Amino acid sequence: PSSSSSSNLNASNASRRQSKAVANNRFSKFSSLSKNNNDFQPRLILSQIVALQCFHYFLLSALFQCNYVLFNQNVSVDRIFTAKHLHLWTYEGWIDNSAILVNSMLGAVLLSLIVEKSKKCLDFSVTLFLIHLLVCWWYGGFPNTWDWWIIHITGMIVMILLGEYLCSRRELSDIPLLVL
């Protein structure tokens, strides 16, 4: 009698383990959809980079349009992709410089909305800057003025620091609970 009860106990334990394995396997395909999953997700990263880059150029174009309306400056693609109009020591140069710096602040807000992780802000900001550098190099040659480098590196630093601050505030915010 004792051997039959132990074999029944082993069989029931084995069937429990098997049902747990089936349940874990059934729900494992949904674990990749979780926001807390730290696995490498290249499609997500690529889509976030593309979204940030597109919003970056869209907002920068909108700011240059505002400069046209407010300061009667001509609108051209050269203002975005060349260093011809970026001058630290002229009034006209600072109109474009301020558009780039304001765009960096808006980029920090976009980081908090799209990337959502403060530890990734540095990576995404530097990637955005390097892609912009490559596009500028392709469009009008390598930017060889100090003014271009100072404004864009300052803008990148502003975007990193403000983006990390906004993302950390968002990460540390209280989780709203349903009050019944």
N, CA, C and O of each residue as an XYZ file, in Angstrom:
720
protein
N       0.804     -1.196      0.000
C       0.000      0.000      0.000
C       0.848      1.262      0.000
O       0.482      2.253     -0.631
N       1.981      1.237      0.702
C       2.792      2.447      0.763
C       3.455      2.734     -0.583
O       3.636      3.896     -0.947
N       3.809      1.710     -1.308
C       4.452      1.946     -2.609
C       3.456      2.495     -3.626
O       3.824      3.305     -4.476
N       2.195      2.059     -3.544
C       1.201      2.581     -4.485
C       0.867      4.037     -4.160
O       0.638      4.836     -5.068
N       0.838      4.389     -2.858
C       0.540      5.778     -2.511
C       1.702      6.692     -2.897
O       1.474      7.830     -3.308
N       2.945      6.216     -2.772
C       4.090      7.049     -3.165
C       4.147      7.201     -4.675
O       4.529      8.261     -5.172
N       3.773      6.157     -5.418
C       3.766      6.286     -6.877
C       2.654      7.230     -7.315
O       2.824      7.972     -8.283
N       1.511      7.215     -6.612
C       0.435      8.166     -6.917
C       0.873      9.602     -6.608
O       0.551     10.533     -7.346
N       1.612      9.765     -5.509
C       2.103     11.087     -5.131
C       3.109     11.600     -6.167
O       3.061     12.766     -6.560
N       4.007     10.735     -6.599
C       4.983     11.126     -7.631
C       4.283     11.464     -8.945
O       4.674     12.415     -9.622
N       3.263     10.705     -9.312
C       2.533     10.964    -10.544
C       1.798     12.300    -10.467
O       1.772     13.055    -11.439
N       1.203     12.589     -9.313
C       0.491     13.865     -9.183
C       1.469     15.042     -9.194
O       1.164     16.090     -9.763
N       2.657     14.877     -8.561
C       3.680     15.931     -8.611
C       4.174     16.151    -10.037
O       4.378     17.287    -10.467
N       4.364     15.059    -10.759
C       4.826     15.170    -12.137
C       3.781     15.858    -13.003
O       4.119     16.676    -13.859
N       2.516     15.530    -12.784
C       1.475     16.170    -13.589
C       1.351     17.651    -13.231
O       1.062     18.467    -14.107
N       1.562     18.016    -11.963
C       1.546     19.423    -11.577
C       2.690     20.188    -12.238
O       2.497     21.292    -12.747
N       3.896     19.584    -12.225
C       5.040     20.223    -12.864
C       4.807     20.410    -14.360
O       5.156     21.441    -14.934
N       4.209     19.386    -14.983
C       3.937     19.471    -16.412
C       2.908     20.556    -16.710
O       3.059     21.294    -17.684
N       1.869     20.667    -15.891
C       0.859     21.700    -16.130
C       1.436     23.092    -15.890
O       1.068     24.038    -16.586
N       2.348     23.232    -14.902
C       3.014     24.522    -14.697
C       3.881     24.874    -15.888
O       3.900     26.026    -16.321
N       4.604     23.892    -16.430
C       5.449     24.140    -17.592
C       4.610     24.550    -18.795
O       5.008     25.435    -19.552
N       3.467     23.924    -18.976
C       2.573     24.293    -20.081
C       2.050     25.708    -19.879
O       1.996     26.494    -20.826
N       1.660     26.039    -18.639
C       1.152     27.383    -18.352
C       2.245     28.423    -18.559
O       1.986     29.476    -19.141
N       3.468     28.147    -18.090
C       4.566     29.097    -18.283
C       4.884     29.265    -19.763
O       5.156     30.373    -20.225
N       4.849     28.157    -20.503
C       5.123     28.236    -21.932
C       4.020     29.005    -22.655
O       4.298     29.743    -23.600
N       2.785     28.839    -22.222
C       1.659     29.510    -22.852
C       1.752     31.021    -22.674
O       1.413     31.773    -23.588
N       2.208     31.475    -21.505
C       2.268     32.908    -21.236
C       3.621     33.525    -21.575
O       3.767     34.745    -21.509
N       4.609     32.715    -21.936
C       5.922     33.269    -22.237
C       5.899     34.107    -23.502
O       6.703     35.030    -23.634
N       5.011     33.819    -24.430
C       4.969     34.625    -25.646
C       4.449     36.028    -25.375
O       4.696     36.937    -26.167
N       3.729     36.222    -24.263
C       3.234     37.549    -23.926
C       4.240     38.344    -23.108
O       4.093     39.558    -22.964
N       5.254     37.686    -22.571
C       6.222     38.404    -21.744
C       7.033     39.390    -22.567
O       7.517     40.382    -22.022
N       7.197     39.147    -23.870
C       7.961     40.093    -24.697
C       7.185     41.377    -24.931
O       7.774     42.368    -25.364
N       5.890     41.396    -24.662
C       5.100     42.599    -24.841
C       5.150     43.507    -23.615
O       4.676     44.642    -23.660
N       5.711     43.018    -22.547
C       5.774     43.778    -21.305
C       6.717     44.970    -21.455
O       7.748     44.870    -22.121
N       6.362     46.104    -20.831
C       7.211     47.289    -20.874
C       8.450     47.119    -20.005
O       9.451     47.796    -20.240
N       8.416     46.237    -19.012
C       9.530     46.070    -18.099
C      10.540     45.051    -18.595
O      11.508     44.755    -17.894
N      10.337     44.514    -19.779
C      11.241     43.532    -20.326
C      12.528     44.233    -20.744
O      12.491     45.195    -21.511
N      13.668     43.757    -20.243
C      14.944     44.389    -20.533
C      15.681     43.711    -21.676
O      16.868     43.971    -21.873
N      15.019     42.856    -22.427
C      15.647     42.190    -23.551
C      15.969     43.193    -24.644
O      15.359     44.259    -24.729
N      16.925     42.840    -25.469
C      17.304     43.676    -26.608
C      16.192     43.603    -27.648
O      15.860     42.523    -28.137
N      15.617     44.758    -27.983
C      14.515     44.824    -28.936
C      14.890     45.797    -30.050
O      14.579     46.984    -29.961
N      15.550     45.312    -31.090
C      16.050     46.222    -32.130
C      14.951     46.954    -32.888
O      15.147     48.103    -33.284
N      13.805     46.327    -33.100
C      12.719     47.016    -33.805
C      12.210     48.202    -33.006
O      11.955     49.268    -33.565
N      12.061     48.020    -31.705
C      11.610     49.113    -30.845
C      12.626     50.251    -30.850
O      12.256     51.418    -30.975
N      13.902     49.910    -30.715
C      14.949     50.932    -30.681
C      15.005     51.685    -32.004
O      15.102     52.912    -32.019
N      14.944     50.961    -33.106
C      14.983     51.598    -34.418
C      13.771     52.503    -34.635
O      13.901     53.605    -35.168
N      12.605     52.040    -34.225
C      11.413     52.880    -34.392
C      11.475     54.119    -33.505
O      10.994     55.180    -33.901
N      12.056     54.006    -32.316
C      12.217     55.177    -31.459
C      13.211     56.170    -32.064
O      12.994     57.380    -31.995
N      14.294     55.670    -32.654
C      15.277     56.551    -33.297
C      14.641     57.269    -34.473
O      14.814     58.477    -34.632
N      13.902     56.531    -35.302
C      13.256     57.144    -36.468
C      12.234     58.191    -36.021
O      12.160     59.278    -36.596
N      11.453     57.861    -35.000
C      10.449     58.812    -34.509
C      11.116     60.079    -33.972
O      10.678     61.187    -34.281
N      12.168     59.924    -33.174
C      12.867     61.101    -32.642
C      13.460     61.949    -33.764
O      13.368     63.176    -33.728
N      14.066     61.305    -34.757
C      14.689     62.046    -35.845
C      13.641     62.800    -36.664
O      13.845     63.957    -37.030
N      12.525     62.140    -36.946
C      11.461     62.801    -37.720
C      10.861     63.976    -36.957
O      10.668     65.050    -37.527
N      10.566     63.784    -35.677
C      10.037     64.889    -34.873
C      11.064     66.008    -34.729
O      10.703     67.185    -34.703
N      12.336     65.646    -34.636
C      13.406     66.650    -34.531
C      13.385     67.577    -35.745
O      13.395     68.799    -35.596
N      13.357     67.000    -36.937
C      13.367     67.822    -38.144
C      12.041     68.548    -38.348
O      12.023     69.674    -38.846
N      10.945     67.923    -37.975
C       9.649     68.592    -38.104
C       9.586     69.817    -37.194
O       9.180     70.893    -37.633
N       9.979     69.666    -35.945
C       9.930     70.789    -35.006
C      10.945     71.872    -35.369
O      10.667     73.062    -35.219
N      12.113     71.463    -35.843
C      13.104     72.448    -36.255
C      12.598     73.246    -37.455
O      12.798     74.459    -37.527
N      11.952     72.574    -38.384
C      11.363     73.277    -39.531
C      10.267     74.238    -39.085
O      10.165     75.356    -39.589
N       9.446     73.790    -38.133
C       8.382     74.664    -37.620
C       8.975     75.893    -36.920
O       8.447     76.997    -37.049
N      10.061     75.700    -36.187
C      10.706     76.839    -35.526
C      11.311     77.808    -36.537
O      11.260     79.022    -36.337
N      11.875     77.292    -37.605
C      12.396     78.177    -38.647
C      11.266     78.905    -39.368
O      11.448     80.036    -39.818
N      10.109     78.272    -39.480
C       8.941     78.964    -40.037
C       8.513     80.102    -39.113
O       8.159     81.185    -39.577
N       8.547     79.853    -37.811
C       8.230     80.919    -36.849
C       9.234     82.067    -36.974
O       8.863     83.236    -36.871
N      10.509     81.726    -37.196
C      11.519     82.775    -37.410
C      11.204     83.595    -38.644
O      11.458     84.799    -38.674
N      10.656     82.959    -39.655
C      10.272     83.690    -40.866
C       9.152     84.680    -40.555
O       9.185     85.833    -40.986
N       8.158     84.208    -39.795
C       7.019     85.066    -39.475
C       7.432     86.194    -38.527
O       7.044     87.344    -38.734
N       8.200     85.883    -37.508
C       8.551     86.877    -36.492
C       9.677     87.816    -36.915
O       9.625     89.014    -36.639
N      10.697     87.272    -37.586
C      11.897     88.057    -37.867
C      12.154     88.256    -39.357
O      13.180     88.820    -39.736
N      11.244     87.804    -40.197
C      11.336     87.955    -41.649
C      12.627     87.360    -42.214
O      13.261     87.940    -43.095
N      12.999     86.202    -41.693
C      14.169     85.499    -42.219
C      13.707     84.483    -43.255
O      12.678     83.829    -43.089
N      14.491     84.363    -44.334
C      14.099     83.414    -45.366
C      14.167     81.976    -44.851
O      14.971     81.651    -43.977
N      13.313     81.131    -45.404
C      13.253     79.738    -44.993
C      13.889     78.895    -46.086
O      13.477     78.945    -47.245
N      14.890     78.126    -45.707
C      15.515     77.212    -46.654
C      16.052     76.006    -45.889
O      16.219     76.035    -44.669
N      16.306     74.975    -46.629
C      16.853     73.757    -46.027
C      18.285     74.005    -45.553
O      18.780     73.306    -44.669
N      18.935     74.985    -46.134
C      20.298     75.320    -45.708
C      20.361     75.724    -44.244
O      21.368     75.488    -43.577
N      19.314     76.318    -43.749
C      19.295     76.725    -42.333
C      19.365     75.512    -41.410
O      19.875     75.615    -40.295
N      18.861     74.372    -41.857
C      18.868     73.161    -41.028
C      20.169     72.389    -41.199
O      20.725     71.883    -40.224
N      20.656     72.297    -42.437
C      21.735     71.352    -42.729
C      23.089     71.967    -43.046
O      24.023     71.232    -43.365
N      23.231     73.282    -42.971
C      24.549     73.882    -43.188
C      24.869     74.850    -42.049
O      24.013     75.198    -41.237
N      26.119     75.265    -42.023
C      26.572     76.193    -40.982
C      26.579     77.636    -41.469
O      27.075     78.516    -40.764
N      26.040     77.902    -42.661
C      26.081     79.251    -43.242
C      25.399     80.300    -42.377
O      25.840     81.448    -42.332
N      24.329     79.918    -41.690
C      23.516     80.894    -40.966
C      23.739     80.874    -39.450
O      23.119     81.649    -38.722
N      24.611     80.003    -38.981
C      24.875     79.912    -37.546
C      26.107     80.739    -37.199
O      27.235     80.359    -37.510
N      25.870     81.878    -36.550
C      26.959     82.748    -36.131
C      26.707     83.140    -34.679
O      25.615     83.582    -34.322
N      27.728     82.972    -33.856
C      27.573     83.284    -32.436
C      27.600     84.781    -32.155
O      27.122     85.213    -31.107
N      28.147     85.581    -33.063
C      28.378     86.983    -32.756
C      27.455     87.934    -33.508
O      27.686     89.144    -33.492
N      26.414     87.421    -34.169
C      25.496     88.305    -34.882
C      24.061     88.068    -34.406
O      23.714     86.991    -33.920
N      23.257     89.088    -34.558
C      21.850     88.995    -34.179
C      21.124     87.952    -35.026
O      20.356     87.146    -34.500
N      21.366     87.966    -36.330
C      20.711     87.016    -37.226
C      21.133     85.586    -36.919
O      20.332     84.657    -37.022
N      22.378     85.418    -36.549
C      22.860     84.085    -36.185
C      22.177     83.554    -34.939
O      21.868     82.366    -34.853
N      21.939     84.437    -33.968
C      21.307     83.994    -32.730
C      19.829     83.667    -32.908
O      19.254     82.945    -32.094
N      19.219     84.181    -33.946
C      17.832     83.781    -34.221
C      17.794     82.294    -34.574
O      16.953     81.553    -34.064
N      18.705     81.861    -35.446
C      18.785     80.433    -35.786
C      19.341     79.606    -34.636
O      18.889     78.484    -34.405
N      20.315     80.147    -33.913
C      20.867     79.429    -32.764
C      19.790     79.159    -31.717
O      19.724     78.070    -31.147
N      18.962     80.148    -31.475
C      17.902     79.954    -30.473
C      16.891     78.917    -30.951
O      16.341     78.174    -30.139
N      16.640     78.857    -32.256
C      15.735     77.822    -32.766
C      16.309     76.434    -32.503
O      15.571     75.516    -32.146
N      17.604     76.275    -32.675
C      18.238     74.976    -32.429
C      18.204     74.633    -30.943
O      17.963     73.481    -30.582
N      18.440     75.615    -30.080
C      18.422     75.348    -28.639
C      17.005     75.065    -28.129
O      16.816     74.190    -27.285
N      16.018     75.796    -28.633
C      14.623     75.511    -28.260
C      14.224     74.130    -28.768
O      13.500     73.400    -28.091
N      14.694     73.775    -29.954
C      14.407     72.448    -30.491
C      15.033     71.359    -29.617
O      14.464     70.275    -29.485
N      16.179     71.629    -29.028
C      16.793     70.664    -28.110
C      15.944     70.478    -26.851
O      15.833     69.370    -26.326
N      15.347     71.575    -26.374
C      14.455     71.464    -25.215
C      13.202     70.664    -25.573
O      12.737     69.837    -24.788
N      12.669     70.915    -26.752
C      11.513     70.129    -27.206
C      11.909     68.669    -27.431
O      11.104     67.764    -27.214
N      13.154     68.444    -27.867
C      13.660     67.081    -28.019
C      13.733     66.348    -26.693
O      13.522     65.136    -26.639
N      14.029     67.074    -25.621
C      14.041     66.449    -24.295
C      12.644     66.001    -23.898
O      12.475     64.936    -23.305
N      11.646     66.807    -24.221
C      10.253     66.402    -23.955
C       9.910     65.164    -24.783
O       9.251     64.245    -24.298
N      10.362     65.154    -26.030
C      10.126     63.978    -26.873
C      10.816     62.742    -26.315
O      10.268     61.642    -26.384
N      12.010     62.910    -25.766
C      12.687     61.773    -25.127
C      11.845     61.199    -24.003
O      11.731     59.981    -23.865
N      11.256     62.072    -23.200
C      10.451     61.568    -22.086
C       9.173     60.895    -22.562
O       8.633     60.030    -21.872
N       8.682     61.284    -23.739
C       7.461     60.683    -24.261
C       7.732     59.422    -25.078
O       6.947     58.475    -25.022
N       8.813     59.394    -25.823
C       9.085     58.272    -26.721
C       9.985     57.227    -26.077
O       9.684     56.035    -26.138
N      11.073     57.650    -25.467
C      12.046     56.713    -24.909
C      11.639     56.266    -23.504
O      11.711     55.077    -23.191
N      11.224     57.182    -22.676
C      10.672     56.939    -21.341
C      11.663     56.408    -20.302
O      11.261     56.166    -19.164
N      12.905     56.221    -20.637
C      13.898     55.707    -19.689
C      15.049     56.693    -19.588
O      15.663     57.046    -20.595
N      15.344     57.139    -18.366
C      16.392     58.143    -18.198
C      17.770     57.599    -18.547
O      18.634     58.359    -18.986
N      17.996     56.303    -18.362
C      19.315     55.758    -18.666
C      19.569     55.651    -20.171
O      20.706     55.422    -20.583
N      18.546     55.808    -20.988
C      18.708     55.733    -22.440
C      18.778     57.108    -23.102
O      18.987     57.191    -24.312
N      18.612     58.173    -22.345
C      18.590     59.521    -22.927
C      19.924     59.888    -23.572
O      19.946     60.487    -24.647
N      21.023     59.536    -22.933
C      22.332     59.833    -23.489
C      22.505     59.131    -24.835
O      22.949     59.749    -25.802
N      22.162     57.859    -24.902
C      22.326     57.094    -26.135
C      21.494     57.667    -27.274
O      21.992     57.846    -28.385
N      20.233     57.952    -26.999
C      19.349     58.447    -28.050
C      19.713     59.861    -28.477
O      19.589     60.190    -29.657
N      20.158     60.708    -27.553
C      20.546     62.076    -27.909
C      21.807     62.090    -28.765
O      21.883     62.820    -29.754
N      22.787     61.290    -28.389
C      24.024     61.232    -29.169
C      23.742     60.619    -30.542
O      24.305     61.060    -31.544
N      22.881     59.614    -30.591
C      22.508     59.020    -31.883
C      21.828     60.046    -32.772
O      22.135     60.138    -33.961
N      20.912     60.814    -32.214
C      20.236     61.858    -32.989
C      21.250     62.873    -33.523
O      21.179     63.271    -34.685
N      22.181     63.287    -32.680
C      23.202     64.246    -33.088
C      24.095     63.669    -34.186
O      24.401     64.362    -35.156
N      24.520     62.406    -34.044
C      25.402     61.802    -35.048
C      24.688     61.619    -36.387
O      25.290     61.825    -37.441
N      23.425     61.237    -36.353
C      22.664     61.134    -37.605
C      22.527     62.510    -38.241
O      22.650     62.646    -39.458
N      22.274     63.530    -37.427
C      22.178     64.900    -37.951
C      23.520     65.338    -38.547
O      23.551     65.982    -39.596
N      24.616     64.996    -37.888
C      25.939     65.317    -38.411
C      26.163     64.644    -39.768
O      26.673     65.274    -40.694
N      25.788     63.380    -39.888
C      25.953     62.668    -41.163
C      25.087     63.277    -42.271
O      25.532     63.407    -43.412
N      23.856     63.645    -41.931
C      22.976     64.264    -42.928
C      23.534     65.626    -43.343
O      23.514     65.968    -44.525
N      24.031     66.403    -42.378
C      24.639     67.703    -42.712
C      25.867     67.517    -43.590
O      26.074     68.279    -44.535
N      26.676     66.518    -43.289
C      27.877     66.232    -44.063
C      27.505     65.836    -45.489
O      28.152     66.265    -46.445
N      26.474     65.027    -45.628
C      26.015     64.602    -46.946
C      25.433     65.778    -47.735
O      25.656     65.893    -48.940
N      24.692     66.645    -47.054
C      24.003     67.746    -47.735
C      24.947     68.866    -48.173
O      24.924     69.289    -49.328
N      25.770     69.338    -47.249
C      26.567     70.528    -47.570
C      28.027     70.425    -47.207
O      28.708     71.449    -47.143
N      28.528     69.254    -46.970
C      29.920     69.103    -46.571
C      30.059     69.079    -45.058
O      29.136     69.426    -44.321
N      31.232     68.661    -44.616
C      31.483     68.549    -43.181
C      31.427     69.924    -42.532
O      32.071     70.859    -43.010
N      30.658     70.063    -41.437
C      30.571     71.374    -40.760
C      31.913     71.745    -40.134
O      32.361     71.098    -39.187
N      32.545     72.774    -40.655
C      33.892     73.113    -40.212
C      33.972     74.442    -39.482
O      35.059     75.007    -39.361
N      32.852     74.955    -38.992
C      32.900     76.195    -38.214
C      32.689     75.872    -36.737
O      31.932     74.972    -36.374
N      33.378     76.631    -35.909
C      33.234     76.441    -34.466
C      31.811     76.760    -34.012
O      31.301     76.148    -33.073
N      31.183     77.707    -34.673
C      29.829     78.101    -34.290
C      28.866     76.916    -34.394
O      28.061     76.691    -33.490
N      28.943     76.167    -35.481
C      28.067     74.999    -35.670
C      28.284     73.986    -34.556
O      27.328     73.484    -33.965
N      29.549     73.690    -34.273
C      29.862     72.685    -33.255
C      29.445     73.147    -31.856
O      28.912     72.354    -31.080
N      29.680     74.400    -31.533
C      29.319     74.905    -30.199
C      27.804     74.850    -29.999
O      27.335     74.396    -28.956
N      27.045     75.304    -30.981
C      25.581     75.322    -30.847
C      25.024     73.907    -30.771
O      24.169     73.626    -29.931
N      25.490     73.024    -31.626
C      24.923     71.673    -31.647
C      25.350     70.837    -30.438
O      24.552     70.050    -29.929
N      26.565     70.988    -29.979
C      26.982     70.252    -28.779
C      26.272     70.810    -27.549
O      25.883     70.052    -26.661
N      26.103     72.127    -27.492
C      25.325     72.710    -26.389
C      23.888     72.209    -26.430
O      23.322     71.846    -25.398
N      23.301     72.190    -27.619
C      21.944     71.663    -27.750
C      21.840     70.206    -27.346
O      20.858     69.798    -26.726
N      22.864     69.408    -27.698
C      22.854     67.997    -27.310
C      22.959     67.848    -25.793
O      22.280     67.006    -25.205
N      23.792     68.647    -25.167
C      23.935     68.585    -23.702
C      22.625     68.983    -23.027
O      22.200     68.345    -22.064
N      21.987     70.034    -23.530
C      20.687     70.448    -22.983
C      19.666     69.327    -23.137
O      18.902     69.043    -22.215
N      19.658     68.698    -24.300
C      18.705     67.617    -24.550
C      18.960     66.429    -23.626
O      18.009     65.827    -23.126
N      20.208     66.085    -23.394
C      20.543     64.961    -22.517
C      20.118     65.258    -21.086
O      19.415     64.460    -20.465
N      20.542     66.399    -20.565
C      20.283     66.707    -19.155
C      18.795     66.910    -18.874
O      18.260     66.365    -17.908
N      18.137     67.691    -19.714
C      16.711     67.925    -19.514
C      15.909     66.648    -19.768
O      14.930     66.379    -19.072
N      16.324     65.865    -20.762
C      15.648     64.600    -21.039
C      15.766     63.620    -19.883
O      14.789     62.968    -19.518
N      16.969     63.512    -19.299
C      17.143     62.633    -18.137
C      16.306     63.110    -16.959
O      15.715     62.304    -16.241
N      16.259     64.415    -16.764
C      15.462     64.954    -15.665
C      13.980     64.636    -15.872
O      13.313     64.157    -14.954
N      13.471     64.898    -17.062
C      12.050     64.653    -17.327
C      11.712     63.162    -17.268
O      10.658     62.780    -16.760
N      12.607     62.328    -17.787
C      12.357     60.879    -17.738
C      12.396     60.366    -16.303
O      11.574     59.534    -15.921
N      13.335     60.850    -15.513
C      13.395     60.389    -14.125
C      12.187     60.860    -13.327
O      11.692     60.133    -12.466
N      11.707     62.071    -13.604
C      10.477     62.538    -12.949
C       9.307     61.644    -13.318
O       8.471     61.316    -12.475
N       9.255     61.255    -14.582
C       8.160     60.394    -15.046
C       8.277     58.994    -14.447
O       7.274     58.391    -14.065
N       9.517     58.476    -14.365
C       9.722     57.146    -13.788
C       9.393     57.104    -12.302
O       8.900     56.094    -11.798
N       9.661     58.191    -11.607
C       9.472     58.224    -10.160
C       8.098     58.736     -9.734
O       7.815     58.830     -8.540
N       7.258     59.062    -10.686
C       5.939     59.556    -10.316
C       5.100     58.428     -9.714
O       5.307     57.247     -9.995
N       4.159     58.835     -8.888
C       3.308     57.855     -8.231
C       2.426     57.142     -9.252
O       2.002     57.720    -10.253
N       2.167     55.882     -8.967
C       1.260     55.119     -9.793
C      -0.156     55.404     -9.320
O      -0.471     55.169     -8.153
N      -1.006     55.901    -10.191
C      -2.374     56.199     -9.732
C      -3.128     54.921     -9.405
O      -3.107     53.947    -10.158
N      -3.776     54.956     -8.287
C      -4.573     53.811     -7.856
C      -6.048     54.152     -7.976
O      -6.458     55.297     -7.790
N      -6.815     53.160     -8.283
C      -8.263     53.333     -8.400
C      -8.854     53.383     -7.004
O      -8.701     52.449     -6.218
N      -9.523     54.470     -6.708
C     -10.142     54.617     -5.391
C     -11.606     54.222     -5.534
O     -12.340     54.786     -6.345
N     -12.007     53.267     -4.750
C     -13.398     52.809     -4.798
C     -14.214     53.404     -3.698
O     -15.408     53.123     -3.594
